[in-house]
Amino acid sequence: MPRYNLFSKIVVLIVVMLLPIIGLYFYSNMTSTDVLRSELSKSTENQLVFFQNQVDTNVENLSLWPNLLIQDPDIASFQEIFLTSEYFNLDTISLVKRIQTKLGIQESSSNWKSSLYIYSPTLHRVVSVNDAKSYDEADLKKRIKWGWQVKKLAEGSFQFSWFTASSYSKYTDPANANTIIEVRFDSSSIQDMLDKFKSSGSSDPFYYNSELGLIYNRSSDQQLAQQLVNQLQLQEGESNSKLGSHTVKLNGQDYLVNMALSETTGWYLIDYTPLADILKPINQSNRLFYFSVGCLLLMSCLAAYLLYGQVQVPVKKLIVSFHKLRSGDYSVRLESKGKGASEFKFLFTRFNLMVAQIQELFEKVYVEQIRVREAKLKQLQSQINPHFFYNCFSFISSMAKLQDYRAVVAMSQNLAAYYRYTTRQERDVVPFAEELDFVHHYLDIQKLRMKRLEVTVQIADEMLDAGIPPLVLQPLVENAVIHGIESSAEAGSISITGESDGGSYKLTVEDDGIGMDAESILVLQYKLSKPMEEEMGCGLWNVHQRMQLQFGESAGLTLGTSAMGGFKVVLQWSDSAKVALLEAEARQQDTPSLDQEAGQ
């Protein structure tokens, strides 16, 4: 029963592969959860601190108002008034109106709804924005204390007060003080800020004071907030230990609670978020992962069984047969031992037919490829059609009219030699010497038309016998004449040089014409190896393609800038047969003969 053993091994292998993945995922999930909780706590804590600073800034700004107003000249004048009757005179009324105007301006300078009151113990009057009336000195004496005083108005509603006395030594004795200034605001302004803070995220903030109670945002769950406070059991003695982030379990649900203490008012700012809401995406991802692992394990076991019983054995046979086929054994055939129709039986039959067809068509395809290659060479070679014939005929006509018969004869002879060479299409390769003679005829024709044309030719003797496709040098020279010399009135020099190195040849054609910039040269070089485009000329592309078809991909054209100032074309190719012969001769010279060995 070896198949069950193999099946068991595959299943064990799959399980062993899945266990590290599950372990890594579990560790990664724990780390991600801890990091998420930590970062969320830090983020929420930073938001609370920022919000707390905003509230404290507003509260501190309000506490500065009495100190600023007490220095006001009108208020200082108000301190010095002593009434002889219970009614104000006209000057005093004007002074009170000015003071009320300043109080109104000061109150409107803050976004918070606040109120200012100026108490004059000597006048027994309190001045506010809208009134100037008597006040209860006993109540004032009871309320006036240092720092912010908080009075509970209703459930969740509080009034905050701050007092300043002149002089400061009379702060605890308001009856003997010159002036007392009070600033008030209620908790609605704090509620407004709590509402804005809640609307910016998923938090539910509120303020808490152990002696007074809670200030909720207007959409807060007040019952849950009170339960959280009771669970935390905030006391003044343990306030420092309670600040920061905590996890509180309430009604079977965990909450992430963050707190910040206001140093100005002494109230705690508390924010809470259900951990289930935070970890919900992670928990969903966990369930999906473990479900996927279970399905993957089940499917892997089923696939392992099917792989062995239905695929593994036939594939092994097929692989062995392909290896034999690759080694050249075209007699290999596959036999299906199973009964009935199956995919692999059909595949084996097709494999046998394929091998038989390959064996029959191999030589035919090889011969056909050779013919296609030759046909392509002929087609590329036939594209060379010198377009300057019209110019030559025009020149002959002009010289005949001028009765310059020597020029007519010279042009006709060179043109005849040129045309005779171009019509000899029966040879795929010609000696380089013939190609060079053909180029001399072409240059003689051009010299008759352009007197400034000067040509320098330096060709190594070893290159003259080298084989080369016909009409590969002439397009390079023609390109230099048309695009280099004719395009510039000052240009007139062309250099043709040839080098040989053990069967490798390098032919360079350059001119002193207008040349091309580096970017254009790169673009043209790139286009030589791609299919010919309609807008580009076929001369250089034709030569490049023919040389690669004849001598391989290492042959072809390389474009650049000439030291003469114009354009440069380098044609390189290698005669593989000659290179192999030279290498064999070199090995023979390095190997000592039998006579030399005997002599030694």
Backbone torsions as a table, in degrees:
resi	resn	phi	psi	omega
1	MET	NA	53.9	-175.5
2	PRO	-66.8	-27.6	-176.6
3	ARG	-65.7	-34.7	177.5
4	TYR	-69.1	-34.5	175.9
5	ASN	-62.7	-44.2	178.3
6	LEU	-64.5	-39.6	178.0
7	PHE	-61.6	-43.5	179.4
8	SER	-62.7	-40.5	179.8
9	LYS	-62.7	-41.0	180.0
10	ILE	-65.1	-42.0	179.3
11	VAL	-63.6	-44.8	178.5
12	VAL	-61.2	-41.4	178.9
13	LEU	-61.2	-41.9	179.3
14	ILE	-63.8	-43.5	179.2
15	VAL	-63.0	-42.9	179.6
16	VAL	-63.3	-35.1	177.7
17	MET	-70.6	-33.7	-177.3
18	LEU	-78.6	-31.5	-177.2
19	LEU	-59.3	-48.7	176.9
20	PRO	-61.3	-34.7	178.9
21	ILE	-65.0	-43.8	179.0
22	ILE	-64.2	-43.5	179.1
23	GLY	-61.4	-45.7	179.1
24	LEU	-64.4	-39.5	178.7
25	TYR	-65.0	-40.8	179.4
26	PHE	-63.1	-44.5	179.0
27	TYR	-65.7	-42.9	178.9
28	SER	-63.2	-38.2	-180.0
29	ASN	-66.0	-42.4	177.7
30	MET	-63.2	-44.2	179.8
31	THR	-63.6	-43.2	-180.0
32	SER	-63.1	-39.8	179.6
33	THR	-64.3	-45.3	179.3
34	ASP	-63.3	-43.1	179.9
35	VAL	-64.6	-41.0	179.8
36	LEU	-62.6	-45.2	179.3
37	ARG	-63.8	-42.4	-179.6
38	SER	-63.8	-47.7	-178.5
39	GLU	-67.0	-37.5	178.2
40	LEU	-65.7	-39.7	177.6
41	SER	-62.7	-44.4	179.6
42	LYS	-63.9	-42.9	-179.2
43	SER	-63.5	-45.8	179.9
44	THR	-65.4	-40.3	179.0
45	GLU	-62.6	-41.8	178.0
46	ASN	-63.9	-39.0	177.9
47	GLN	-65.1	-40.8	178.5
48	LEU	-64.2	-43.3	-179.9
49	VAL	-62.8	-42.1	179.0
50	PHE	-63.4	-45.4	178.7
51	PHE	-63.0	-42.2	179.1
52	GLN	-61.3	-39.3	178.2
53	ASN	-64.6	-37.8	176.9
54	GLN	-62.2	-45.8	179.2
55	VAL	-63.5	-46.1	-179.7
56	ASP	-62.0	-36.5	179.0
57	THR	-63.0	-44.6	178.0
58	ASN	-63.5	-41.8	-179.7
59	VAL	-65.2	-42.9	-179.6
60	GLU	-66.9	-36.8	176.6
61	ASN	-61.2	-40.0	178.3
62	LEU	-66.4	-35.9	-179.1
63	SER	-69.5	-18.4	178.4
64	LEU	-81.1	-20.2	-176.3
65	TRP	-57.6	-48.2	-180.0
66	PRO	-59.3	-38.8	-179.8
67	ASN	-66.4	-32.4	178.3
68	LEU	-76.3	-41.8	-175.9
69	LEU	-70.7	-29.0	-176.9
70	ILE	-68.3	-16.5	177.8
71	GLN	-92.1	-2.6	-177.9
72	ASP	-67.5	138.7	-178.3
73	PRO	-61.3	-40.5	-179.7
74	ASP	-64.6	-41.1	178.8
75	ILE	-69.2	-37.0	175.3
76	ALA	-62.4	-38.4	176.9
77	SER	-66.1	-35.9	-180.0
78	PHE	-63.5	-30.3	179.4
79	GLN	-66.8	-27.2	-171.7
80	GLU	-92.4	1.2	-178.0
81	ILE	-83.0	134.1	175.0
82	PHE	-126.6	122.5	-176.0
83	LEU	-85.3	138.1	172.8
84	THR	-95.5	-13.9	176.2
85	SER	-139.6	175.3	-177.4
86	GLU	-83.2	-0.3	-179.9
87	TYR	-112.0	148.3	178.1
88	PHE	-80.6	145.2	171.1
89	ASN	-83.3	179.2	-175.4
90	LEU	-63.5	-41.9	-179.8
91	ASP	-64.1	-40.6	-179.3
92	THR	-66.9	-39.7	178.6
93	ILE	-62.5	-41.4	178.4
94	SER	-63.0	-40.7	178.4
95	LEU	-63.3	-42.3	179.5
96	VAL	-63.6	-39.7	178.8
97	LYS	-62.4	-40.7	179.0
98	ARG	-65.0	-41.1	178.9
99	ILE	-63.4	-42.3	179.4
100	GLN	-62.8	-38.4	177.2
101	THR	-62.3	-43.8	179.3
102	LYS	-65.9	-37.6	177.0
103	LEU	-63.0	-40.8	179.0
104	GLY	-63.8	-41.4	178.0
105	ILE	-62.8	-41.5	-178.3
106	GLN	-66.5	-41.2	-179.2
107	GLU	-66.3	-37.3	-178.5
108	SER	-75.8	-7.8	179.8
109	SER	-77.6	-7.6	-178.9
110	SER	-115.8	148.5	175.7
111	ASN	-72.1	-20.0	-179.8
112	TRP	-83.2	146.1	175.8
113	LYS	-79.3	111.0	-174.8
114	SER	-135.7	166.8	-179.1
115	SER	-138.7	142.6	178.4
116	LEU	-115.6	139.5	179.1
117	TYR	-134.8	133.3	177.3
118	ILE	-114.0	117.1	-179.2
119	TYR	-99.9	131.0	175.6
120	SER	-115.8	102.3	-179.7
121	PRO	-62.3	-29.7	-179.1
122	THR	-72.0	-32.5	179.6
123	LEU	-94.7	-13.5	-177.7
124	HIS	59.3	36.8	179.9
125	ARG	-130.5	151.4	172.3
126	VAL	-118.9	130.1	-178.4
127	VAL	-107.5	126.0	173.5
128	SER	-122.8	-174.7	-177.9
129	VAL	-63.0	-36.5	-172.7
130	ASN	-109.8	-3.2	-173.2
131	ASP	-155.7	162.7	171.3
132	ALA	-142.1	103.0	-170.2
133	LYS	-139.2	174.1	178.5
134	SER	-74.7	164.1	179.8
135	TYR	-142.1	164.6	-179.1
136	ASP	-88.2	109.9	-177.0
137	GLU	-66.3	-34.5	179.7
138	ALA	-65.6	-42.6	177.7
139	ASP	-64.3	-40.2	178.8
140	LEU	-64.5	-44.1	-179.9
141	LYS	-62.5	-33.8	178.7
142	LYS	-71.0	-35.8	-174.5
143	ARG	-85.8	-29.6	-171.8
144	ILE	-72.6	120.4	178.7
145	LYS	-147.8	166.1	178.6
146	TRP	-77.5	140.5	178.3
147	GLY	86.8	-173.3	-178.0
148	TRP	-79.7	127.8	177.1
149	GLN	-104.9	134.7	-175.7
150	VAL	-117.7	132.0	178.5
151	LYS	-123.2	129.5	-179.2
152	LYS	-83.1	122.5	-179.3
153	LEU	-93.4	-45.7	179.4
154	ALA	-155.0	-179.4	179.5
155	GLU	-63.7	114.3	-180.0
156	GLY	82.4	6.8	-179.2
157	SER	-126.1	131.2	-174.7
158	PHE	-137.5	156.7	175.5
159	GLN	-119.4	129.3	-179.1
160	PHE	-106.5	135.7	-178.0
161	SER	-134.1	146.4	177.3
162	TRP	-136.9	131.7	-176.1
163	PHE	-116.3	146.1	171.0
164	THR	-137.2	133.6	-177.0
165	ALA	-117.5	150.9	175.0
166	SER	-125.7	119.7	-0.1
167	SER	-82.4	168.6	-174.9
168	TYR	-66.5	-25.9	-179.6
169	SER	-66.6	-19.5	-179.3
170	LYS	-96.9	16.1	-175.4
171	TYR	-60.7	-41.2	-179.4
172	THR	-87.6	-1.2	179.2
173	ASP	-127.8	74.1	-173.1
174	PRO	-63.1	-23.3	-178.6
175	ALA	-67.7	-28.1	-179.1
176	ASN	-102.3	5.0	178.4
177	ALA	-79.9	150.5	177.7
178	ASN	-71.4	-49.6	-177.6
179	THR	-146.0	143.8	175.0
180	ILE	-127.8	129.4	179.3
181	ILE	-115.6	132.6	179.8
182	GLU	-122.8	136.6	171.9
183	VAL	-117.0	134.0	-178.7
184	ARG	-127.3	149.9	166.5
185	PHE	-152.6	152.4	178.8
186	ASP	-102.1	172.4	-173.4
187	SER	-74.0	-3.6	179.8
188	SER	-64.0	-33.7	178.0
189	SER	-65.6	-39.3	176.8
190	ILE	-66.5	-38.2	177.2
191	GLN	-62.0	-38.6	178.2
192	ASP	-60.3	-43.2	179.6
193	MET	-68.6	-36.2	176.2
194	LEU	-63.3	-38.3	178.4
195	ASP	-64.1	-42.5	178.5
196	LYS	-65.1	-40.7	179.6
197	PHE	-64.0	-39.6	179.8
198	LYS	-68.6	-37.2	-177.9
199	SER	-67.2	-17.3	-178.0
200	SER	-87.7	-1.9	-179.5
201	GLY	-164.9	-160.9	-178.2
202	SER	-100.4	13.9	-177.3
203	SER	-83.5	170.8	-179.9
204	ASP	-141.3	75.0	-170.3
205	PRO	-80.5	155.7	172.9
206	PHE	-156.4	163.3	177.5
207	TYR	-104.6	148.2	-178.1
208	TYR	-141.2	136.3	172.3
209	ASN	-131.4	129.5	-173.0
210	SER	-62.4	-26.7	-178.0
211	GLU	-92.5	-29.0	-171.9
212	LEU	-107.0	-38.3	-179.0
213	GLY	130.7	-148.9	-173.0
214	LEU	-121.4	146.6	169.4
215	ILE	-111.7	111.7	-175.4
216	TYR	-92.8	156.7	162.1
217	ASN	-76.4	160.2	-167.1
218	ARG	-69.7	-16.0	177.6
219	SER	-112.9	22.2	-174.4
220	SER	-76.2	151.6	170.5
221	ASP	-85.9	93.2	-170.8
222	GLN	-65.3	-36.3	-179.3
223	GLN	-65.7	-44.5	179.2
224	LEU	-66.2	-38.8	178.5
225	ALA	-62.4	-41.0	178.8
226	GLN	-65.8	-39.1	178.0
227	GLN	-64.2	-39.5	178.3
228	LEU	-64.4	-40.8	178.4
229	VAL	-63.4	-42.6	178.0
230	ASN	-63.5	-37.5	178.9
231	GLN	-67.1	-39.7	179.7
232	LEU	-73.1	-28.1	179.1
233	GLN	52.4	58.2	-178.6
234	LEU	-72.3	124.9	175.6
235	GLN	-128.6	158.4	-177.1
236	GLU	-63.9	-34.5	-176.5
237	GLY	-72.0	-24.7	-177.8
238	GLU	-115.7	25.8	-177.6
239	SER	-65.3	-40.8	-177.4
240	ASN	-64.9	-35.0	-179.4
241	SER	-75.1	-19.0	-178.5
242	LYS	-91.1	-13.3	-178.5
243	LEU	-69.5	150.2	178.2
244	GLY	108.8	-140.9	-173.7
245	SER	-114.6	139.2	179.7
246	HIS	-140.8	157.2	172.7
247	THR	-113.3	120.1	-176.0
248	VAL	-118.1	132.0	178.1
249	LYS	-99.7	123.9	-175.6
250	LEU	-144.1	125.1	179.7
251	ASN	56.3	38.2	178.3
252	GLY	76.1	9.8	-178.9
253	GLN	-129.0	139.0	179.6
254	ASP	-88.5	139.3	177.6
255	TYR	-125.2	138.3	173.4
256	LEU	-92.3	114.0	-174.2
257	VAL	-112.3	130.7	176.5
258	ASN	-121.8	141.2	-176.6
259	MET	-134.6	150.4	174.4
260	ALA	-144.7	136.4	-177.2
261	LEU	-99.4	132.0	176.4
262	SER	-83.9	117.5	178.1
263	GLU	-70.9	-20.6	-177.3
264	THR	-81.1	-48.5	-175.5
265	THR	-103.9	-18.3	-178.3
266	GLY	81.3	11.8	179.1
267	TRP	-95.8	147.9	173.9
268	TYR	-88.5	135.1	168.3
269	LEU	-98.6	118.0	-174.0
270	ILE	-120.4	137.7	178.3
271	ASP	-135.7	140.1	-178.8
272	TYR	-137.1	148.9	178.6
273	THR	-141.8	132.2	176.7
274	PRO	-64.1	129.6	179.4
275	LEU	-63.6	-29.0	179.7
276	ALA	-61.7	-36.3	178.7
277	ASP	-69.6	-34.5	-179.1
278	ILE	-71.4	-43.8	-173.8
279	LEU	-92.6	4.5	-177.5
280	LYS	-58.2	-47.9	178.2
281	PRO	-61.4	-37.6	179.7
282	ILE	-67.4	-42.5	179.2
283	ASN	-64.2	-40.2	176.5
284	GLN	-62.8	-41.0	178.2
285	SER	-64.2	-38.0	178.3
286	ASN	-63.4	-47.5	-179.2
287	ARG	-61.5	-41.8	179.0
288	LEU	-64.8	-38.3	-179.9
289	PHE	-65.7	-48.3	-177.5
290	TYR	-67.6	-35.2	175.1
291	PHE	-64.6	-40.3	178.9
292	SER	-66.0	-38.5	178.3
293	VAL	-63.5	-43.6	178.4
294	GLY	-61.7	-45.9	177.8
295	CYS	-62.9	-39.5	-179.9
296	LEU	-64.5	-41.0	178.6
297	LEU	-64.1	-44.3	179.9
298	LEU	-63.5	-46.2	179.9
299	MET	-66.4	-33.7	178.9
300	SER	-66.5	-40.1	177.9
301	CYS	-63.1	-44.9	178.7
302	LEU	-64.0	-42.3	179.6
303	ALA	-65.3	-35.7	179.1
304	ALA	-64.1	-41.1	179.1
305	TYR	-65.7	-47.7	179.7
306	LEU	-64.6	-35.0	179.8
307	LEU	-61.2	-43.3	-178.9
308	TYR	-72.6	-48.9	-172.4
309	GLY	-73.3	-32.3	-172.1
310	GLN	-112.7	-20.5	-171.0
311	VAL	-122.3	-44.3	-168.2
312	GLN	-59.5	-49.5	-177.2
313	VAL	-65.7	-49.0	177.9
314	PRO	-61.4	-38.5	179.6
315	VAL	-64.7	-38.2	179.0
316	LYS	-61.4	-42.8	176.6
317	LYS	-61.5	-43.7	-178.4
318	LEU	-64.0	-39.1	179.2
319	ILE	-65.0	-43.8	179.0
320	VAL	-61.0	-41.9	179.6
321	SER	-65.8	-38.4	178.0
322	PHE	-65.6	-36.8	176.5
323	HIS	-63.1	-41.2	177.2
324	LYS	-64.5	-40.8	178.4
325	LEU	-64.0	-38.6	179.3
326	ARG	-65.2	-34.5	178.8
327	SER	-77.3	-3.3	175.7
328	GLY	103.4	6.5	179.9
329	ASP	-87.6	93.1	-178.9
330	TYR	-86.4	6.1	177.4
331	SER	-91.7	-2.3	-177.2
332	VAL	-67.4	138.9	177.5
333	ARG	-140.4	149.8	-179.6
334	LEU	-108.4	142.2	177.8
335	GLU	-123.3	132.1	178.8
336	SER	-95.6	122.5	-176.9
337	LYS	-85.2	-20.4	-178.8
338	GLY	-73.5	156.0	177.8
339	LYS	-96.9	151.6	179.3
340	GLY	85.8	174.6	-177.6
341	ALA	-85.8	139.1	176.5
342	SER	-150.6	166.0	-178.9
343	GLU	-62.8	-41.7	-177.0
344	PHE	-73.6	-30.2	174.9
345	LYS	-64.5	-42.0	175.9
346	PHE	-64.4	-39.1	179.4
347	LEU	-66.1	-41.3	178.8
348	PHE	-62.5	-41.3	179.3
349	THR	-62.6	-45.6	179.2
350	ARG	-65.6	-34.0	177.5
351	PHE	-63.8	-44.5	179.7
352	ASN	-62.6	-42.7	178.2
353	LEU	-64.3	-38.5	-179.9
354	MET	-63.8	-44.0	-179.3
355	VAL	-62.8	-41.2	179.9
356	ALA	-64.2	-42.2	179.4
357	GLN	-67.0	-38.9	176.9
358	ILE	-61.2	-42.0	-179.2
359	GLN	-64.0	-35.8	-179.0
360	GLU	-79.5	-36.3	-172.1
361	LEU	-96.1	-3.6	-174.2
362	PHE	-60.2	-51.0	-178.1
363	GLU	-68.3	-36.6	-179.4
364	LYS	-63.4	-44.0	-179.9
365	VAL	-65.2	-39.7	-178.7
366	TYR	-63.2	-44.2	178.9
367	VAL	-65.1	-38.6	-179.5
368	GLU	-64.8	-38.2	177.5
369	GLN	-62.3	-39.6	179.0
370	ILE	-63.5	-42.4	-179.9
371	ARG	-65.8	-40.8	177.7
372	VAL	-61.8	-40.2	179.1
373	ARG	-62.6	-44.3	179.8
374	GLU	-65.8	-40.6	179.4
375	ALA	-63.4	-37.1	179.3
376	LYS	-67.8	-38.4	176.6
377	LEU	-61.3	-43.6	179.8
378	LYS	-64.0	-41.5	-177.9
379	GLN	-65.5	-41.9	178.7
380	LEU	-65.9	-40.5	-178.7
381	GLN	-66.5	-33.5	-177.1
382	SER	-74.1	-12.4	178.9
383	GLN	-70.9	-21.2	180.0
384	ILE	-70.3	108.4	179.5
385	ASN	-134.4	94.7	-175.4
386	PRO	-53.7	122.7	-174.1
387	HIS	-91.7	5.2	-176.9
388	PHE	-91.7	4.4	-179.1
389	PHE	-57.9	-39.4	-179.5
390	TYR	-61.3	-39.8	178.4
391	ASN	-64.3	-38.8	-179.8
392	CYS	-64.7	-44.9	179.7
393	PHE	-64.4	-37.0	177.2
394	SER	-63.9	-39.7	178.6
395	PHE	-63.5	-44.3	-179.8
396	ILE	-61.5	-42.3	179.7
397	SER	-62.9	-42.7	-178.8
398	SER	-66.2	-43.1	-178.6
399	MET	-67.1	-33.8	178.6
400	ALA	-66.8	-39.5	177.2
401	LYS	-64.2	-33.2	179.1
402	LEU	-84.7	-2.2	-179.8
403	GLN	61.4	31.9	174.2
404	ASP	-93.4	82.7	-173.1
405	TYR	-70.4	-29.1	178.8
406	ARG	-64.6	-39.9	178.7
407	ALA	-68.3	-37.0	178.1
408	VAL	-64.5	-42.4	-179.5
409	VAL	-65.9	-45.1	-178.0
410	ALA	-62.2	-44.2	-179.5
411	MET	-65.3	-40.1	-178.7
412	SER	-65.9	-42.9	-179.1
413	GLN	-64.6	-47.3	-179.5
414	ASN	-64.9	-37.8	179.5
415	LEU	-67.6	-37.4	177.4
416	ALA	-64.1	-45.0	178.5
417	ALA	-62.9	-39.9	179.8
418	TYR	-62.5	-48.5	-177.0
419	TYR	-67.5	-36.4	178.9
420	ARG	-61.8	-39.0	-178.7
421	TYR	-71.4	-41.2	-176.6
422	THR	-68.7	-22.4	-179.3
423	THR	-87.9	-3.0	179.0
424	ARG	-88.7	82.3	-176.0
425	GLN	-98.1	4.4	-175.2
426	GLU	-78.2	-15.3	-177.6
427	ARG	-105.1	137.0	176.7
428	ASP	-84.0	-28.2	-178.1
429	VAL	-135.5	137.0	177.6
430	VAL	-126.4	157.2	174.1
431	PRO	-63.3	146.2	-178.7
432	PHE	-62.8	-28.6	179.6
433	ALA	-61.4	-40.1	178.0
434	GLU	-66.0	-40.9	178.4
435	GLU	-62.6	-36.3	-179.2
436	LEU	-70.4	-40.5	176.0
437	ASP	-61.0	-40.9	178.3
438	PHE	-60.5	-41.8	178.7
439	VAL	-65.9	-35.3	176.8
440	HIS	-61.1	-41.6	176.1
441	HIS	-61.1	-43.3	179.8
442	TYR	-61.9	-42.5	-178.2
443	LEU	-69.4	-35.3	176.8
444	ASP	-61.7	-39.4	177.7
445	ILE	-62.3	-44.0	-178.2
446	GLN	-69.0	-33.1	178.9
447	LYS	-66.7	-32.2	176.7
448	LEU	-65.0	-32.5	-179.8
449	ARG	-85.1	-36.4	-178.3
450	MET	-122.2	106.2	-176.1
451	LYS	-68.3	-24.7	-176.3
452	ARG	-79.9	-5.0	-175.4
453	LEU	-72.1	125.7	176.4
454	GLU	-126.5	134.5	-175.0
455	VAL	-126.4	131.3	175.7
456	THR	-113.7	125.1	-177.9
457	VAL	-122.8	122.5	176.6
458	GLN	-134.1	101.8	-176.0
459	ILE	-120.5	132.0	177.1
460	ALA	-66.1	143.1	-177.7
461	ASP	-61.6	-31.0	-178.4
462	GLU	-65.4	-21.4	-177.6
463	MET	-80.6	-20.6	-173.0
464	LEU	-63.1	-30.4	-180.0
465	ASP	-93.3	-2.8	-178.0
466	ALA	-68.3	141.9	177.9
467	GLY	-82.7	140.6	-177.9
468	ILE	-152.7	144.2	176.1
469	PRO	-59.9	143.5	-179.8
470	PRO	-67.3	153.1	175.9
471	LEU	62.2	45.3	172.6
472	VAL	-110.3	-30.1	179.2
473	LEU	-81.2	-37.7	-175.9
474	GLN	-59.9	-42.0	177.7
475	PRO	-62.2	-31.4	179.4
476	LEU	-69.3	-43.3	179.0
477	VAL	-68.0	-40.5	179.2
478	GLU	-61.6	-39.4	177.4
479	ASN	-61.5	-38.8	179.0
480	ALA	-67.9	-38.2	-178.0
481	VAL	-70.5	-49.8	-172.6
482	ILE	-73.0	-49.7	-173.3
483	HIS	-90.7	-18.0	-179.2
484	GLY	-103.4	-53.9	-173.8
485	ILE	-81.3	-50.1	-176.7
486	GLU	-65.3	-27.4	-177.7
487	SER	-79.1	-9.2	-178.8
488	SER	-132.9	123.9	-179.0
489	ALA	-68.6	-22.2	-178.5
490	GLU	-91.5	-13.2	-178.1
491	ALA	-83.4	156.5	179.0
492	GLY	-175.5	5.5	-175.0
493	SER	-116.0	134.8	175.0
494	ILE	-129.7	137.2	179.7
495	SER	-121.4	129.7	177.5
496	ILE	-122.3	116.9	-179.3
497	THR	-127.4	145.4	179.1
498	GLY	-134.5	136.8	-179.4
499	GLU	-127.0	150.2	-179.7
500	SER	-133.6	139.1	179.8
501	ASP	-145.3	87.7	174.6
502	GLY	59.1	47.6	179.0
503	GLY	92.1	-4.6	174.8
504	SER	-106.2	134.1	-173.0
505	TYR	-124.8	147.8	-180.0
506	LYS	-138.5	118.9	-178.4
507	LEU	-117.5	127.9	-176.1
508	THR	-121.5	128.7	175.3
509	VAL	-122.5	122.2	-179.1
510	GLU	-141.6	158.8	-177.2
511	ASP	-139.9	174.5	179.2
512	ASP	-108.8	29.1	-177.7
513	GLY	-79.9	-156.4	-173.6
514	ILE	-72.8	-23.4	177.4
515	GLY	68.6	-165.2	-179.8
516	MET	-141.0	154.0	176.4
517	ASP	-77.4	164.9	-173.5
518	ALA	-61.5	-39.0	-178.6
519	GLU	-66.8	-41.0	179.2
520	SER	-66.0	-35.8	177.9
521	ILE	-63.9	-43.1	179.3
522	LEU	-63.0	-40.7	179.5
523	VAL	-64.2	-44.0	180.0
524	LEU	-65.8	-40.1	178.3
525	GLN	-61.6	-40.6	178.9
526	TYR	-64.1	-39.7	-176.8
527	LYS	-70.1	-21.3	-177.9
528	LEU	-63.7	-31.6	-176.7
529	SER	-93.6	0.7	180.0
530	LYS	-105.4	167.0	175.9
531	PRO	-58.0	144.5	-174.5
532	MET	-68.0	133.0	177.7
533	GLU	-90.6	158.7	-176.1
534	GLU	-65.6	-34.6	-173.5
535	GLU	-84.3	-10.4	-178.4
536	MET	-97.1	149.7	177.6
537	GLY	-70.3	158.4	-174.5
538	CYS	-97.6	-6.9	-173.7
539	GLY	-61.7	-63.6	-178.8
540	LEU	-64.3	-41.2	-179.8
541	TRP	-62.5	-40.6	179.2
542	ASN	-61.2	-47.3	-179.2
543	VAL	-62.0	-45.4	-178.1
544	HIS	-60.9	-45.1	-178.3
545	GLN	-67.0	-41.8	-178.9
546	ARG	-65.8	-40.0	-179.6
547	MET	-66.7	-37.3	178.7
548	GLN	-71.2	-35.7	176.2
549	LEU	-66.4	-35.0	-176.6
550	GLN	-81.8	-41.4	-171.6
551	PHE	-118.9	1.4	178.5
552	GLY	101.8	175.7	-174.2
553	GLU	-70.3	-20.1	179.3
554	SER	-72.7	-18.1	179.6
555	ALA	-87.1	164.7	176.0
556	GLY	135.7	-165.8	-173.9
557	LEU	-102.4	145.1	171.1
558	THR	-127.2	126.8	-174.9
559	LEU	-102.1	150.3	179.1
560	GLY	-169.2	-171.8	179.4
561	THR	-100.8	132.4	-177.3
562	SER	-80.5	148.8	173.6
563	ALA	-67.5	-18.4	177.5
564	MET	-76.3	-11.0	178.0
565	GLY	108.5	-7.9	-178.1
566	GLY	-111.2	-136.6	-174.6
567	PHE	-104.4	147.7	-179.1
568	LYS	-131.6	135.7	176.3
569	VAL	-125.1	126.8	179.8
570	VAL	-113.7	123.7	178.7
571	LEU	-108.7	123.1	-178.0
572	GLN	-125.3	142.2	173.8
573	TRP	-160.5	166.1	-179.6
574	SER	-132.8	140.2	174.0
575	ASP	-91.4	98.4	-173.2
576	SER	-59.8	-37.3	-179.9
577	ALA	-65.0	-42.4	-179.5
578	LYS	-68.8	-38.4	177.7
579	VAL	-62.2	-43.4	179.1
580	ALA	-63.8	-38.9	179.1
581	LEU	-64.4	-44.2	179.0
582	LEU	-63.5	-37.6	178.1
583	GLU	-67.1	-38.2	178.2
584	ALA	-65.8	-41.4	177.4
585	GLU	-63.4	-37.2	178.9
586	ALA	-66.4	-37.6	178.1
587	ARG	-67.9	-36.2	178.3
588	GLN	-64.9	-38.4	179.5
589	GLN	-68.3	-31.9	-179.9
590	ASP	-78.1	-20.5	-177.7
591	THR	-94.0	122.4	179.7
592	PRO	-68.8	143.8	179.1
593	SER	-74.5	170.2	179.2
594	LEU	-65.1	-38.1	179.1
595	ASP	-64.5	-39.8	179.2
596	GLN	-65.9	-39.4	178.9
597	GLU	-66.4	-39.0	178.8
598	ALA	-65.4	-39.4	178.7
599	GLY	-64.3	-34.6	178.3
600	GLN	-72.3	NA	NA
